[in-house]
Amino acid sequence: MPREIRLNAFDMNCVGHIQQGLWTHPRDQSTRYTDIHYWTGLAQTLEAGLFDGVFFADVLGAYDVYGGGVDATLRGAVQLPVNDPSLIIPAMAAATRHLGFGVTCNLTYEPPFSFARRMSTLDHLTRGRIGWNIVTGYLDSAARATGLSGQMAHDDRYDLADEYMSLVYKFWEGSWEDGAVREDRAARVYADPAKVHRVVHDGRQYKVDALHLCEPSPQRTPVLYQAGASTRGRQFAATHAECVFVNGQSMNGVKAIVDDIRALAVKYGRQAEDVKIFMGATVVTGRTEAEAREKFEDYKQHVDVEAALAHASASMGIDFAKYDMDEPVQTEKTQAIVSNVEAMTRSAGPTWTKRKLIDQMVLGSRQQPMVGSAEQIADQLIAWSEQAGVDGFNLSRTVTPECFEDFIELVVPVLQERGAYKTAYSDGVYREKLFGRARLPATHTAATHRVGSGR
């Protein structure tokens, strides 16, 4: 039997997410992103398809590298405007029972104390269905927006993140003991003061002396996502992440990343199965291959190349507006997403051009789409799972919500027939559904901050 495939919808609280320009398609509804009913309807659709979760991307800055400004970004709605993803989650949770929610939050610009409270609140309101995609940011515009002159160096951001993680673990895992909440009306004791502890931290970046303001939520620590594929990012993922998001390249390239992250996790005292790998995927499917190809050609007519270049410029830290189509692109050291530059160099060679980049962006992003009948798509997903070792996929939206509706109607039944996809949800909180346990295991670094851990 094939391995069970996990699925997240990959989305963002904005008009244009990854596939730039497809918001202009007449059937696309992403311009309804300010309507809460759009999001609750999507949540119900995904739960009907037994999706494990919806994975929300987010950015705090604007994409202003291309041409040295935001004109192309604004014209093409390249993740601008963008609303806070965390605020739509309680409504989506109220409309569903099982769907999980992975939300991207940038730790660089938010104090650990207030952030820990926000995540605990979301975990309470969703009844234990919240996950956090840990990011350190990659936009200088975000640093300037929050009062800094620019962002820290790439690897230094991860050093800060390690300290940040130790602090939020102390709040979530160590401030309130199990049994601290008594809710004893007769004795007039809601919480036992002897079982609630101050978090005292004196570190390089943060100095804190405070109680966690929230009583323990169903999971305490949210399910931990992370998307770093650089060398330093993999070390961070192997230490902290439960679910790691990677982008698809060659089968061998992805397998090497998967094997490396799991080997590092074992090196750091964890189990290889403690880390699930989700690969980004774009799917265009139909009842037949011909129908899928026709849909694909229709979608291609709406691609916005300039918007795609604006997105790529910001994520790579390279202003492609400065280059002629066939001029070699200089890939000097960047503080943006290092793994994106590395991936482009692997696919196009050490000398690549804007034309080569555009040739790869067939649907408005660098992610090559899977196009085919439901059976062909199922074949590809199972092959990636079996041969590259990925556990699941973050399905990037194209024309929404029909891309998810098509996948659920056509591909899900084929995966179920082949034993590669669940036919019902299991009970429990988000982590329980993914790993069979409600809380982080004793081998995770967060467990060292629990009361009685000796630390």
Disulfide bonds with the S-S distance in Angstrom:
none
